[in-house]
């Protein structure tokens, strides 16, 4: 699983939740490395477990013939309180790491496989993620 080696602040503020105020992505919007990519069409947060699950789906098909690029990195810590703990008493412990994805961000890229295979496997990988996605080709 992906996680940062070192973080400057152990616990972060929650940030914006309203999708209308989050805007759209300005960086990482084009397929740069591979031939086909998986692009986000909705805002959301993807944690390291979900990225790993989608990566496994991709590498199962691409394996030896092609290559997979992960264009996002989970560097934002998120916290969770233990079960049956009352309100108050501070913020919970760090549960894991996530990345905030805005619409237009390319999440994965693949190369070295046929178009129909690439579209199918990227669609399956997108089903593992909590944001709406679509498959795009390099211009």
PADO-52738 format. One record per residue (C-alpha): residue number from 1; chain; x, y, z. Coordinates in pm, 1 decimal, m for minus. Layout:
// PADO-52738
<zator><resi>NUM</resi><chain>A</chain><c1>X</c1><c2>Y</c2><c3>Z</c3></zator>
...
***
This chain:
// PADO-52738
<zator><resi>1</resi><chain>A</chain><c1>0.0</c1><c2>0.0</c2><c3>0.0</c3></zator>
<zator><resi>2</resi><chain>A</chain><c1>108.1</c1><c2>355.2</c2><c3>m66.5</c3></zator>
<zator><resi>3</resi><chain>A</chain><c1>180.4</c1><c2>593.9</c2><c3>219.3</c3></zator>
<zator><resi>4</resi><chain>A</chain><c1>427.1</c1><c2>879.4</c2><c3>273.4</c3></zator>
<zator><resi>5</resi><chain>A</chain><c1>763.2</c1><c2>812.9</c2><c3>439.1</c3></zator>
<zator><resi>6</resi><chain>A</chain><c1>733.1</c1><c2>1121.7</c2><c3>652.9</c3></zator>
<zator><resi>7</resi><chain>A</chain><c1>459.1</c1><c2>1380.2</c2><c3>713.9</c3></zator>
<zator><resi>8</resi><chain>A</chain><c1>499.8</c1><c2>1731.9</c2><c3>844.8</c3></zator>
<zator><resi>9</resi><chain>A</chain><c1>168.7</c1><c2>1730.4</c2><c3>1033.6</c3></zator>
<zator><resi>10</resi><chain>A</chain><c1>27.0</c1><c2>1405.3</c2><c3>1170.3</c3></zator>
<zator><resi>11</resi><chain>A</chain><c1>m339.6</c1><c2>1513.4</c2><c3>1162.8</c3></zator>
<zator><resi>12</resi><chain>A</chain><c1>m494.1</c1><c2>1743.2</c2><c3>903.0</c3></zator>
<zator><resi>13</resi><chain>A</chain><c1>m810.7</c1><c2>1951.3</c2><c3>896.6</c3></zator>
<zator><resi>14</resi><chain>A</chain><c1>m1100.9</c1><c2>1790.2</c2><c3>714.8</c3></zator>
<zator><resi>15</resi><chain>A</chain><c1>m1123.5</c1><c2>2042.7</c2><c3>428.0</c3></zator>
<zator><resi>16</resi><chain>A</chain><c1>m1412.7</c1><c2>2108.5</c2><c3>191.0</c3></zator>
<zator><resi>17</resi><chain>A</chain><c1>m1688.5</c1><c2>1851.5</c2><c3>147.4</c3></zator>
<zator><resi>18</resi><chain>A</chain><c1>m1929.2</c1><c2>2047.6</c2><c3>m76.3</c3></zator>
<zator><resi>19</resi><chain>A</chain><c1>m1864.0</c1><c2>1929.2</c2><c3>m434.8</c3></zator>
<zator><resi>20</resi><chain>A</chain><c1>m1989.3</c1><c2>2257.0</c2><c3>m587.3</c3></zator>
<zator><resi>21</resi><chain>A</chain><c1>m1718.2</c1><c2>2454.5</c2><c3>m407.8</c3></zator>
<zator><resi>22</resi><chain>A</chain><c1>m1431.7</c1><c2>2215.7</c2><c3>m485.8</c3></zator>
<zator><resi>23</resi><chain>A</chain><c1>m1379.3</c1><c2>2317.2</c2><c3>m850.2</c3></zator>
<zator><resi>24</resi><chain>A</chain><c1>m1201.3</c1><c2>2119.9</c2><c3>m1122.5</c3></zator>
<zator><resi>25</resi><chain>A</chain><c1>m846.7</c1><c2>1991.7</c2><c3>m1160.2</c3></zator>
<zator><resi>26</resi><chain>A</chain><c1>m591.4</c1><c2>2205.3</c2><c3>m1343.4</c3></zator>
<zator><resi>27</resi><chain>A</chain><c1>m293.9</c1><c2>1966.3</c2><c3>m1329.9</c3></zator>
<zator><resi>28</resi><chain>A</chain><c1>m266.2</c1><c2>1603.0</c2><c3>m1435.8</c3></zator>
<zator><resi>29</resi><chain>A</chain><c1>m559.8</c1><c2>1618.4</c2><c3>m1676.8</c3></zator>
<zator><resi>30</resi><chain>A</chain><c1>m398.2</c1><c2>1460.5</c2><c3>m1984.7</c3></zator>
<zator><resi>31</resi><chain>A</chain><c1>m267.6</c1><c2>1112.0</c2><c3>m2059.2</c3></zator>
<zator><resi>32</resi><chain>A</chain><c1>109.0</c1><c2>1170.3</c2><c3>m2043.1</c3></zator>
<zator><resi>33</resi><chain>A</chain><c1>278.2</c1><c2>830.6</c2><c3>m2012.7</c3></zator>
<zator><resi>34</resi><chain>A</chain><c1>55.3</c1><c2>554.6</c2><c3>m2150.6</c3></zator>
<zator><resi>35</resi><chain>A</chain><c1>m194.5</c1><c2>518.5</c2><c3>m2434.7</c3></zator>
<zator><resi>36</resi><chain>A</chain><c1>m512.6</c1><c2>499.2</c2><c3>m2225.5</c3></zator>
<zator><resi>37</resi><chain>A</chain><c1>m608.6</c1><c2>650.4</c2><c3>m1892.7</c3></zator>
<zator><resi>38</resi><chain>A</chain><c1>m876.0</c1><c2>649.3</c2><c3>m1624.7</c3></zator>
<zator><resi>39</resi><chain>A</chain><c1>m1005.2</c1><c2>1001.2</c2><c3>m1560.2</c3></zator>
<zator><resi>40</resi><chain>A</chain><c1>m1213.0</c1><c2>1119.6</c2><c3>m1265.3</c3></zator>
<zator><resi>41</resi><chain>A</chain><c1>m1543.5</c1><c2>1291.7</c2><c3>m1349.5</c3></zator>
<zator><resi>42</resi><chain>A</chain><c1>m1649.4</c1><c2>1368.5</c2><c3>m990.0</c3></zator>
<zator><resi>43</resi><chain>A</chain><c1>m1471.7</c1><c2>1498.7</c2><c3>m678.9</c3></zator>
<zator><resi>44</resi><chain>A</chain><c1>m1387.9</c1><c2>1265.3</c2><c3>m393.4</c3></zator>
<zator><resi>45</resi><chain>A</chain><c1>m1122.9</c1><c2>1111.7</c2><c3>m173.9</c3></zator>
<zator><resi>46</resi><chain>A</chain><c1>m950.8</c1><c2>786.2</c2><c3>m263.4</c3></zator>
<zator><resi>47</resi><chain>A</chain><c1>m765.3</c1><c2>602.1</c2><c3>10.6</c3></zator>
<zator><resi>48</resi><chain>A</chain><c1>m456.7</c1><c2>383.9</c2><c3>m25.3</c3></zator>
<zator><resi>49</resi><chain>A</chain><c1>m652.9</c1><c2>57.1</c2><c3>m0.4</c3></zator>
<zator><resi>50</resi><chain>A</chain><c1>m877.9</c1><c2>154.4</c2><c3>m290.0</c3></zator>
<zator><resi>51</resi><chain>A</chain><c1>m579.1</c1><c2>254.5</c2><c3>m504.7</c3></zator>
<zator><resi>52</resi><chain>A</chain><c1>m412.2</c1><c2>m80.0</c2><c3>m428.4</c3></zator>
<zator><resi>53</resi><chain>A</chain><c1>m729.9</c1><c2>m272.7</c2><c3>m513.6</c3></zator>
<zator><resi>54</resi><chain>A</chain><c1>m759.3</c1><c2>m96.9</c2><c3>m851.4</c3></zator>
<zator><resi>55</resi><chain>A</chain><c1>m386.4</c1><c2>m146.5</c2><c3>m917.1</c3></zator>
<zator><resi>56</resi><chain>A</chain><c1>m419.1</c1><c2>m522.8</c2><c3>m858.2</c3></zator>
<zator><resi>57</resi><chain>A</chain><c1>m706.8</c1><c2>m537.1</c2><c3>m1106.3</c3></zator>
<zator><resi>58</resi><chain>A</chain><c1>m495.9</c1><c2>m356.6</c2><c3>m1367.1</c3></zator>
<zator><resi>59</resi><chain>A</chain><c1>m176.3</c1><c2>m557.6</c2><c3>m1319.0</c3></zator>
<zator><resi>60</resi><chain>A</chain><c1>m365.8</c1><c2>m888.0</c2><c3>m1338.9</c3></zator>
<zator><resi>61</resi><chain>A</chain><c1>m448.2</c1><c2>m812.1</c2><c3>m1705.3</c3></zator>
<zator><resi>62</resi><chain>A</chain><c1>m156.0</c1><c2>m591.6</c2><c3>m1809.3</c3></zator>
<zator><resi>63</resi><chain>A</chain><c1>108.7</c1><c2>m807.5</c2><c3>m1628.5</c3></zator>
<zator><resi>64</resi><chain>A</chain><c1>401.3</c1><c2>m885.2</c2><c3>m1860.5</c3></zator>
<zator><resi>65</resi><chain>A</chain><c1>287.3</c1><c2>m727.1</c2><c3>m2186.9</c3></zator>
<zator><resi>66</resi><chain>A</chain><c1>219.5</c1><c2>m371.1</c2><c3>m2072.9</c3></zator>
<zator><resi>67</resi><chain>A</chain><c1>288.7</c1><c2>m108.6</c2><c3>m1809.7</c3></zator>
<zator><resi>68</resi><chain>A</chain><c1>74.0</c1><c2>66.9</c2><c3>m1547.9</c3></zator>
<zator><resi>69</resi><chain>A</chain><c1>126.5</c1><c2>418.4</c2><c3>m1412.3</c3></zator>
<zator><resi>70</resi><chain>A</chain><c1>m38.3</c1><c2>541.5</c2><c3>m1091.3</c3></zator>
<zator><resi>71</resi><chain>A</chain><c1>m79.0</c1><c2>917.8</c2><c3>m1126.1</c3></zator>
<zator><resi>72</resi><chain>A</chain><c1>m202.0</c1><c2>990.3</c2><c3>m771.6</c3></zator>
<zator><resi>73</resi><chain>A</chain><c1>m37.5</c1><c2>946.5</c2><c3>m431.8</c3></zator>
<zator><resi>74</resi><chain>A</chain><c1>m218.5</c1><c2>927.6</c2><c3>m94.5</c3></zator>
<zator><resi>75</resi><chain>A</chain><c1>m42.6</c1><c2>1186.7</c2><c3>121.5</c3></zator>
<zator><resi>76</resi><chain>A</chain><c1>m336.1</c1><c2>1318.0</c2><c3>325.7</c3></zator>
<zator><resi>77</resi><chain>A</chain><c1>m387.4</c1><c2>1146.8</c2><c3>664.7</c3></zator>
<zator><resi>78</resi><chain>A</chain><c1>m740.8</c1><c2>1068.8</c2><c3>779.3</c3></zator>
<zator><resi>79</resi><chain>A</chain><c1>m844.4</c1><c2>981.1</c2><c3>1132.3</c3></zator>
<zator><resi>80</resi><chain>A</chain><c1>m1100.8</c1><c2>755.6</c2><c3>1293.2</c3></zator>
<zator><resi>81</resi><chain>A</chain><c1>m1216.4</c1><c2>718.1</c2><c3>1650.4</c3></zator>
<zator><resi>82</resi><chain>A</chain><c1>m1246.8</c1><c2>375.2</c2><c3>1808.0</c3></zator>
<zator><resi>83</resi><chain>A</chain><c1>m1583.8</c1><c2>198.0</c2><c3>1831.3</c3></zator>
<zator><resi>84</resi><chain>A</chain><c1>m1818.0</c1><c2>301.1</c2><c3>2114.2</c3></zator>
<zator><resi>85</resi><chain>A</chain><c1>m1616.5</c1><c2>605.7</c2><c3>2216.0</c3></zator>
<zator><resi>86</resi><chain>A</chain><c1>m1813.1</c1><c2>905.1</c2><c3>2341.9</c3></zator>
<zator><resi>87</resi><chain>A</chain><c1>m1815.3</c1><c2>1251.0</c2><c3>2189.7</c3></zator>
<zator><resi>88</resi><chain>A</chain><c1>m1530.8</c1><c2>1487.2</c2><c3>2273.3</c3></zator>
<zator><resi>89</resi><chain>A</chain><c1>m1190.7</c1><c2>1380.3</c2><c3>2408.9</c3></zator>
<zator><resi>90</resi><chain>A</chain><c1>m1007.1</c1><c2>1501.2</c2><c3>2098.5</c3></zator>
<zator><resi>91</resi><chain>A</chain><c1>m952.3</c1><c2>1375.9</c2><c3>1747.8</c3></zator>
<zator><resi>92</resi><chain>A</chain><c1>m909.1</c1><c2>1006.3</c2><c3>1666.5</c3></zator>
<zator><resi>93</resi><chain>A</chain><c1>m592.3</c1><c2>824.8</c2><c3>1565.6</c3></zator>
<zator><resi>94</resi><chain>A</chain><c1>m461.8</c1><c2>824.4</c2><c3>1207.6</c3></zator>
<zator><resi>95</resi><chain>A</chain><c1>m640.0</c1><c2>542.8</c2><c3>1022.1</c3></zator>
<zator><resi>96</resi><chain>A</chain><c1>m464.1</c1><c2>571.8</c2><c3>686.8</c3></zator>
<zator><resi>97</resi><chain>A</chain><c1>m382.4</c1><c2>802.2</c2><c3>398.4</c3></zator>
<zator><resi>98</resi><chain>A</chain><c1>m592.4</c1><c2>933.6</c2><c3>112.8</c3></zator>
<zator><resi>99</resi><chain>A</chain><c1>m574.2</c1><c2>1168.2</c2><c3>m184.2</c3></zator>
<zator><resi>100</resi><chain>A</chain><c1>m826.6</c1><c2>1435.3</c2><c3>m277.3</c3></zator>
<zator><resi>101</resi><chain>A</chain><c1>m927.9</c1><c2>1396.2</c2><c3>m642.5</c3></zator>
<zator><resi>102</resi><chain>A</chain><c1>m1108.8</c1><c2>1666.7</c2><c3>m837.5</c3></zator>
<zator><resi>103</resi><chain>A</chain><c1>m1294.5</c1><c2>1620.0</c2><c3>m1168.9</c3></zator>
<zator><resi>104</resi><chain>A</chain><c1>m1056.4</c1><c2>1591.4</c2><c3>m1463.4</c3></zator>
<zator><resi>105</resi><chain>A</chain><c1>m768.1</c1><c2>1419.0</c2><c3>m1283.3</c3></zator>
<zator><resi>106</resi><chain>A</chain><c1>m606.3</c1><c2>1119.3</c2><c3>m1455.7</c3></zator>
<zator><resi>107</resi><chain>A</chain><c1>m576.1</c1><c2>844.1</c2><c3>m1193.4</c3></zator>
<zator><resi>108</resi><chain>A</chain><c1>m423.3</c1><c2>550.1</c2><c3>m1383.7</c3></zator>
<zator><resi>109</resi><chain>A</chain><c1>m257.1</c1><c2>504.1</c2><c3>m1722.3</c3></zator>
<zator><resi>110</resi><chain>A</chain><c1>m183.3</c1><c2>184.4</c2><c3>m1914.8</c3></zator>
<zator><resi>111</resi><chain>A</chain><c1>18.0</c1><c2>102.4</c2><c3>m2224.3</c3></zator>
<zator><resi>112</resi><chain>A</chain><c1>121.2</c1><c2>m206.7</c2><c3>m2419.8</c3></zator>
<zator><resi>113</resi><chain>A</chain><c1>m220.9</c1><c2>m375.6</c2><c3>m2451.0</c3></zator>
<zator><resi>114</resi><chain>A</chain><c1>m498.0</c1><c2>m366.6</c2><c3>m2713.9</c3></zator>
<zator><resi>115</resi><chain>A</chain><c1>m757.9</c1><c2>m88.8</c2><c3>m2700.4</c3></zator>
<zator><resi>116</resi><chain>A</chain><c1>m1060.4</c1><c2>m307.8</c2><c3>m2619.1</c3></zator>
<zator><resi>117</resi><chain>A</chain><c1>m865.8</c1><c2>m484.7</c2><c3>m2344.0</c3></zator>
<zator><resi>118</resi><chain>A</chain><c1>m739.9</c1><c2>m153.8</c2><c3>m2202.5</c3></zator>
<zator><resi>119</resi><chain>A</chain><c1>m1088.0</c1><c2>m0.6</c2><c3>m2196.0</c3></zator>
<zator><resi>120</resi><chain>A</chain><c1>m1232.7</c1><c2>m307.6</c2><c3>m2024.1</c3></zator>
<zator><resi>121</resi><chain>A</chain><c1>m964.9</c1><c2>m332.7</c2><c3>m1754.4</c3></zator>
<zator><resi>122</resi><chain>A</chain><c1>m972.5</c1><c2>42.1</c2><c3>m1681.4</c3></zator>
<zator><resi>123</resi><chain>A</chain><c1>m1351.4</c1><c2>25.0</c2><c3>m1647.5</c3></zator>
<zator><resi>124</resi><chain>A</chain><c1>m1311.8</c1><c2>m260.4</c2><c3>m1395.3</c3></zator>
<zator><resi>125</resi><chain>A</chain><c1>m1046.8</c1><c2>m65.9</c2><c3>m1202.8</c3></zator>
<zator><resi>126</resi><chain>A</chain><c1>m1276.3</c1><c2>238.8</c2><c3>m1196.4</c3></zator>
<zator><resi>127</resi><chain>A</chain><c1>m1545.8</c1><c2>27.1</c2><c3>m1031.6</c3></zator>
<zator><resi>128</resi><chain>A</chain><c1>m1312.4</c1><c2>m19.2</c2><c3>m732.4</c3></zator>
<zator><resi>129</resi><chain>A</chain><c1>m1287.7</c1><c2>356.6</c2><c3>m674.3</c3></zator>
<zator><resi>130</resi><chain>A</chain><c1>m1537.2</c1><c2>579.3</c2><c3>m486.2</c3></zator>
<zator><resi>131</resi><chain>A</chain><c1>m1546.1</c1><c2>843.8</c2><c3>m764.5</c3></zator>
<zator><resi>132</resi><chain>A</chain><c1>m1712.1</c1><c2>835.7</c2><c3>m1104.2</c3></zator>
<zator><resi>133</resi><chain>A</chain><c1>m1458.8</c1><c2>774.7</c2><c3>m1380.0</c3></zator>
<zator><resi>134</resi><chain>A</chain><c1>m1430.6</c1><c2>739.2</c2><c3>m1755.6</c3></zator>
<zator><resi>135</resi><chain>A</chain><c1>m1172.9</c1><c2>584.5</c2><c3>m1986.4</c3></zator>
<zator><resi>136</resi><chain>A</chain><c1>m985.1</c1><c2>821.7</c2><c3>m2215.0</c3></zator>
<zator><resi>137</resi><chain>A</chain><c1>m727.7</c1><c2>774.7</c2><c3>m2491.8</c3></zator>
<zator><resi>138</resi><chain>A</chain><c1>m418.2</c1><c2>978.4</c2><c3>m2563.4</c3></zator>
<zator><resi>139</resi><chain>A</chain><c1>m475.4</c1><c2>1269.6</c2><c3>m2804.7</c3></zator>
***
